[in-house]
């Protein structure tokens, strides 16, 4: 099976251990196990409870404790609507493999995580993109979406909040997209890995799984929950979709790790505190970027409403990759080039990591931009 190289992952693998100021990171600053225990009202002595834990496969679909904690993140999803995976990346792969066949029409809202167009294309699906535009606030043109969703459409793929733009579809827009999908009897796959860190209000937008009867939500502990090292994600979907996923999952997952299951459950049982920390970090750092961009005449953006990333347009006589490589070599600052998302003339900034690193990195970028002809 041929599949296109994963552009953003290749970029990250090449540079993230060689930069001084990583402003490409998309996870909210990672928690240590000690910090997780503190947030959860526990301490290191509680780790002794893990000593008798036998390292078997454990509960194949996820422990009852973990599934219950995940279900609490949704309005209408119960344990029977859930299955655990190896991160959101595993969840997305399983959904595409379970739902998409050769010749199916798949409409993907781009830019997005490359899985959502390269995997269907590798299966032999008829891939139909809908490109987001800055002038629309990087929100989908629903008339354009409606025109692309024909009666033979199998799946609409999107992510909300959006990566790389940070745009956010609210409940009203999700309901309109559900209406479009319903008319074609199509599924909607919504990658919701950044859900829970909106810039305003409660911080959490409704899930597509709660909005639409054929909505499929994927998420994980990696981004908003600051625990990428657990490598634990999940799918929330109708039971028939979960069963279809289970068939494929038996071939490449079997189960998640028992320690991953334990610590994910602990974090999700204290999700309000974990997400409060994440929102404080992202809201603080985004205001820093907002103030910085206002001083940069060669940059333009649409301020994100959620997530951990923003897409910035630049006015320089070079490609996005040339710009990002030059930044790395001259300043040690790492962004992600827009060409990794099919968005030439832009770069992505991750704003969810250490605030001091962000400030110092942006200062170096300012000096770099001032030197450009």
Secondary structure, 3 states (H helix, E strand, C coil): CCCCCCHHHHHHHHHCCCCCEECCCCCCCCCCHHHHHHHCCCCHHHHHHHCCCCCCCCCCCCCHHHHHHHHCCCCCCCHHHEEEECHHHHHHHHHHHHHCCCCCEEEEEECCCCHHHHHHHHHCCEEEEEECCHHHCCCCCHHHHHHHCCCCEEEEEEECCCCCCCCCCCHHHHHHHHHHHHHHCCEEEEECCCCCCCCCCCCCCCCHHHHCCCEEEEEECCCCCCCHHHCCEEEECCHHHHHHHHHHHHHHCCCCCHHHHHHHHHHHHCHHHHHHHHHHHHHHHHHHHHHHHCCCCCEEECCCCCCCEEEEEECCCCCHHHHHHHHHHHHCEECEEHHHHCCCCEEEEECCCCHHHHHHHHHHHHHHHHHCC
